[in-house]
Amino acid sequence: MTADEDIRHLILSLLQGFYWFDEGLQNYLRSKGWPAVTRPQSMVMANVVLGFRRPSDIARNMDVSRQAIHATINQMIKLGMLALQDDPTNRRVKLLTMTPLGEQMRADAQQAMVVLADELGRRVGRTQLLKTAHLLDLDWGPPLTFPKPPAGKKPA
């Protein structure tokens, strides 16, 4: 594949890389005795680790309905990974917190990321991996927006 073709397939490559890491993470956690976690549950946990604690914010980040995110959160509460607490600044809002069990799982997940990154560096070269990590960590700015076609015009 040429460099131009690689660029055109960037989003697919990023998605493939995400799946590689997510599957490796799941395999690592199972090897430590954790129950299987669905991809939506994994994504909710990632959002909580990133600092998003309001279910509505997580739903927006994941581009899913609030009902879907609440169903996933309720599963995670039943598994003992997360808890909901009142927001001290707004009594109508609940905030997600990790339980002690969730914190243990997060610690194992962080260790999994170290193991996975080390292995990926071994496979593709540490210098290449560090360059990629640096690129992905840059501020890409806001997503592009495009005007909608005029009403009644069919897509080309």
Backbone torsions as a table, in degrees:
resi	resn	phi	psi	omega
1	MET	NA	134.8	-179.8
2	THR	-79.0	167.0	178.4
3	ALA	-61.4	-39.6	178.4
4	ASP	-63.1	-40.3	177.8
5	GLU	-66.9	-38.3	176.7
6	ASP	-59.2	-43.4	-179.2
7	ILE	-64.9	-41.8	179.5
8	ARG	-65.4	-24.7	-178.8
9	HIS	-103.2	18.4	-175.8
10	LEU	-56.0	-49.3	-176.5
11	ILE	-63.6	-37.0	177.7
12	LEU	-68.1	-37.6	177.4
13	SER	-66.6	-41.3	177.0
14	LEU	-62.5	-42.3	179.2
15	LEU	-65.1	-42.6	177.8
16	GLN	-61.0	-41.8	177.3
17	GLY	-63.7	-40.2	176.9
18	PHE	-60.3	-46.0	179.9
19	TYR	-62.7	-39.0	178.7
20	TRP	-60.0	-48.2	179.5
21	PHE	-66.3	-43.5	-177.0
22	ASP	-64.5	-43.0	178.8
23	GLU	-65.8	-41.9	176.6
24	GLY	-61.9	-40.6	177.4
25	LEU	-61.0	-47.8	-180.0
26	GLN	-60.6	-43.1	179.3
27	ASN	-63.2	-40.8	179.2
28	TYR	-64.2	-46.4	-178.7
29	LEU	-63.1	-40.4	177.1
30	ARG	-62.7	-36.2	179.7
31	SER	-66.7	-21.1	177.5
32	LYS	-92.9	3.2	176.1
33	GLY	94.0	5.2	178.7
34	TRP	-77.2	148.7	175.5
35	PRO	-69.3	158.9	177.5
36	ALA	-59.9	139.9	178.6
37	VAL	-117.9	133.7	179.1
38	THR	-72.8	161.7	178.6
39	ARG	-61.5	-41.7	175.8
40	PRO	-60.6	-39.4	177.9
41	GLN	-64.3	-41.3	177.8
42	SER	-61.3	-41.5	-179.6
43	MET	-68.5	-37.7	175.9
44	VAL	-62.1	-45.8	-179.9
45	MET	-60.7	-42.0	178.3
46	ALA	-60.5	-41.7	178.9
47	ASN	-63.9	-40.0	178.6
48	VAL	-64.4	-43.6	178.5
49	VAL	-61.7	-34.9	178.3
50	LEU	-75.2	-5.5	175.8
51	GLY	105.9	0.8	177.9
52	PHE	-85.5	118.4	-174.8
53	ARG	-116.5	-15.5	178.7
54	ARG	-88.8	126.8	179.1
55	PRO	-53.1	-36.3	-179.7
56	SER	-65.2	-36.4	177.5
57	ASP	-67.0	-40.2	179.3
58	ILE	-66.7	-42.2	177.1
59	ALA	-58.8	-42.9	179.1
60	ARG	-64.1	-45.0	179.7
61	ASN	-61.2	-38.5	-177.5
62	MET	-88.3	-6.0	-179.4
63	ASP	57.9	47.4	175.1
64	VAL	-128.5	165.7	-179.2
65	SER	-70.3	157.6	176.1
66	ARG	-64.3	-33.6	177.7
67	GLN	-63.3	-42.7	179.6
68	ALA	-64.9	-40.9	-178.8
69	ILE	-68.7	-37.4	178.3
70	HIS	-66.4	-35.7	176.7
71	ALA	-63.2	-43.5	178.7
72	THR	-65.8	-43.9	179.5
73	ILE	-62.1	-41.9	179.5
74	ASN	-62.2	-38.0	175.1
75	GLN	-60.5	-43.1	-177.7
76	MET	-69.1	-32.8	175.6
77	ILE	-66.3	-43.7	178.7
78	LYS	-62.9	-33.8	177.8
79	LEU	-76.5	-9.9	178.6
80	GLY	85.0	14.5	-177.5
81	MET	-86.1	-36.2	-175.3
82	LEU	-129.8	160.4	173.4
83	ALA	-137.3	154.5	174.5
84	LEU	-105.7	135.1	177.7
85	GLN	-130.5	154.8	176.7
86	ASP	-65.3	141.2	173.2
87	ASP	-77.8	121.2	-177.8
88	PRO	-64.9	-18.3	-179.2
89	THR	-95.6	-12.0	-177.7
90	ASN	-155.9	104.0	-174.5
91	ARG	-65.1	-16.7	179.1
92	ARG	-81.1	-9.8	-174.0
93	VAL	-110.2	141.1	173.4
94	LYS	-107.5	144.6	178.2
95	LEU	-115.6	143.7	177.5
96	LEU	-85.1	139.0	172.1
97	THR	-133.5	150.9	175.3
98	MET	-82.6	137.5	174.8
99	THR	-78.7	170.6	174.0
100	PRO	-55.5	-38.2	176.4
101	LEU	-63.6	-42.6	177.3
102	GLY	-62.4	-38.0	177.4
103	GLU	-65.3	-38.9	177.3
104	GLN	-64.4	-42.0	178.9
105	MET	-64.4	-40.9	178.3
106	ARG	-61.2	-42.3	179.2
107	ALA	-61.9	-43.0	177.2
108	ASP	-65.8	-37.1	178.7
109	ALA	-65.4	-39.2	177.1
110	GLN	-64.6	-39.7	176.3
111	GLN	-64.1	-38.3	177.4
112	ALA	-59.9	-41.1	-179.9
113	MET	-62.3	-37.2	177.0
114	VAL	-64.0	-47.5	-179.6
115	VAL	-61.3	-45.5	-179.1
116	LEU	-65.0	-43.4	179.7
117	ALA	-65.2	-40.5	177.2
118	ASP	-60.7	-43.9	-180.0
119	GLU	-67.2	-40.9	178.3
120	LEU	-63.8	-40.6	176.1
121	GLY	-60.8	-38.2	177.1
122	ARG	-65.6	-39.4	-176.9
123	ARG	-75.0	-42.3	-174.2
124	VAL	-108.6	-7.0	-178.2
125	GLY	102.3	129.4	-177.1
126	ARG	-62.4	-39.8	-179.6
127	THR	-62.5	-44.6	178.3
128	GLN	-61.5	-42.7	-179.5
129	LEU	-63.7	-43.9	179.6
130	LEU	-64.5	-38.8	176.5
131	LYS	-62.3	-43.9	179.8
132	THR	-64.0	-45.1	179.5
133	ALA	-60.6	-41.8	178.8
134	HIS	-63.0	-45.1	179.4
135	LEU	-60.2	-46.2	-177.9
136	LEU	-68.4	-22.9	-178.9
137	ASP	-84.7	-10.5	179.0
138	LEU	-67.2	156.5	175.6
139	ASP	-77.5	112.2	-179.2
140	TRP	-83.9	-4.6	-176.6
141	GLY	78.4	179.3	-178.9
142	PRO	-69.3	154.9	176.7
143	PRO	-60.0	151.0	176.9
144	LEU	-69.8	148.2	172.9
145	THR	-122.0	153.9	-177.7
146	PHE	-135.4	145.7	180.0
147	PRO	-68.2	147.3	176.1
148	LYS	-76.0	150.5	176.9
149	PRO	-66.8	155.9	177.9
150	PRO	-56.9	148.9	179.9
151	ALA	-56.4	136.9	177.7
152	GLY	86.9	-11.6	179.2
153	LYS	-84.2	129.3	180.0
154	LYS	-82.8	149.1	176.7
155	PRO	-60.1	146.5	-178.9
156	ALA	-75.3	NA	NA
